[in-house]
Amino acid sequence: MGGSVICDLGTRIAFNNNWGMYIGVSFGYSFTNLLADAKSDPMLSINATDPSKIDYRGTFDSNETSKANLINCGLRLAFDFGWSSKSKAKAKAEAERLAAEQAAAAEQARLDSIAAAQAAERLAAEAAAAEASRLASEKARLAAEQARQDSIKAAEAEQARLQAEKAAHIAALKAKGETVTVHFETGGTSLKFKPGEQNIVDEIADVMAADPSMRIVITGHTDNTGNAEQNLKVWGIKRAESLKEYMVKKGVSADQIRCESKGQTEPAASNKTADGRATNRRANIRFE
């Protein structure tokens, strides 16, 4: 019996899908028990008895096995080739399919790019619209605020104009030494303004509230109804203080007003008639 151990080391170089080349080295070792006894006869020989015959002993019964080399090594070089299992038509169809898939993928990528660009443009437009709306809203808010400020300024200017007119009117009355008169109910201290009286009192109160240095004297008067002493010490002073209270509620400081009473001693009209007595129930404002 015999056997061999062969070791081969190499590499294959592929030229394409069909062609390739192998380069490598090999080493082999063989063993057999048929070489134990040396053989001296050749495998083939002429029969010495009958030259027309050839004696054949076989490899292992001749001296051929003595020529065997149990160790060998060498260089291997081989080429291989083959054909694709697909036909040219199938290969072409496959190539066309792949090309179509690639083209479809490229077209899809182009469409995706266009869609992304359109989406970006839409978002930019929406952002621009939102910003424009914000700016417009801010502009409207500023305009409204400006209008409000202008309205306030106009109101303040109008108020200042009216206040200046009031101050000029009161200053003219003061310069002329004129007094302002208001009237009362019979037998009481309730004010009973005649037409125009309340307006002038309110003007005086506004001017005095704006000018704390301004001073006035309110003098209370009565008709001759009742006790003269009571009219002097009670009703006259109470009517002056009633008018003072009204003006203090309008913003005038109490320190700016001094009250006094003349009672029935200085009538402005005859006490013999009801109209005359109504005229005498009064309080006069005098500027100091």
Salt bridges, closest charged atoms under 4 A:
ASP8 OD2 - ARG76 NE 2.48
ASP41 OD2 - ARG57 NE 3.76
GLU64 OE2 - LYS67 NZ 3.47
ASP80 OD1 - ARG12 NH2 2.61
GLU94 OE2 - ARG97 NH2 2.44
GLU101 OE2 - ARG97 NH1 2.32
GLU107 OE2 - ARG110 NH2 2.56
GLU131 OE2 - ARG134 NH2 2.71
GLU138 OE2 - ARG141 NH2 2.68
GLU145 OE2 - ARG148 NH2 2.84
GLU158 OE2 - ARG161 NH2 2.44
GLU165 OE2 - ARG161 NH1 2.40
GLU197 OE2 - HIS183 ND1 2.66
ASP202 OD1 - LYS250 NZ 3.93
GLU203 OE1 - HIS169 ND1 2.84
ASP206 OD2 - LYS166 NZ 2.63
ASP223 OD2 - ARG281 NH1 2.94
GLU229 OE2 - LYS233 NZ 2.98
GLU245 OE2 - LYS249 NZ 3.81
GLU260 OE1 - ARG258 NH1 3.74
GLU260 OE2 - ARG286 NH1 3.65
GLU288 OE2 - ARG258 NH2 2.93
